[in-house]
């Protein structure tokens, strides 16, 4: 099992950042790589156990299950059910922490998963930089509006 960890400081209050990321169906609004998303079976996007089904801009489809959602801790976690990435036992957590100096947000996103040993380095880079950091960079622009 490998772990990928990415962190960033966002120049916006944690409440404002959380308002964007807590919507489990909201990836198209704040990430550069998701074209469209829907919650299966018409469930609310904040119901533990709901499944989001989204299409990437490159055409790939990913299904993820919401495992935890805490407005108190500004934290959510989810697992991948289906993905073209070739990962198994994938669980990720996105956590925000208020930074009182400057009313900013410390954002952390990490994932643990299994994959073929020869793919570990490439997937760590793809997920850490191509997904997590790219999403943080995009999120900074969205909340700065």
NORHU-V933709 format. One record per residue. N is the residue number from 0. PHI is phi in whole degrees, 0 to 359 (999 if undefined). Layout:
n=[N;N]
phi=[PHI;PHI]
//
This chain:
n=[0;1;2;3;4;5;6;7;8;9;10;11;12;13;14;15;16;17;18;19;20;21;22;23;24;25;26;27;28;29;30;31;32;33;34;35;36;37;38;39;40;41;42;43;44;45;46;47;48;49;50;51;52;53;54;55;56;57;58;59;60;61;62;63;64;65;66;67;68;69;70;71;72;73;74;75;76;77;78;79;80;81;82;83;84;85;86;87;88;89;90;91;92;93;94;95;96;97;98;99;100;101;102;103;104;105;106;107;108;109;110;111;112;113;114;115;116;117;118;119;120;121;122;123;124;125;126;127;128;129;130;131;132;133;134;135;136;137;138;139;140;141;142;143;144]
phi=[999;246;235;245;227;222;223;201;250;249;278;201;297;303;300;292;292;298;301;280;276;289;285;297;258;264;308;298;279;224;242;275;247;258;277;203;213;212;265;292;60;65;287;295;287;248;272;303;98;295;242;263;236;228;251;281;298;274;100;295;241;231;240;226;252;286;260;216;207;232;292;293;266;51;215;217;222;207;239;270;266;216;196;280;281;76;247;228;54;278;227;236;227;243;228;245;230;296;253;292;287;84;53;249;227;266;250;233;217;220;215;236;197;253;200;299;308;287;258;305;297;294;291;300;293;299;285;294;264;287;249;297;292;299;293;299;299;292;300;302;290;295;280;278;294]
//
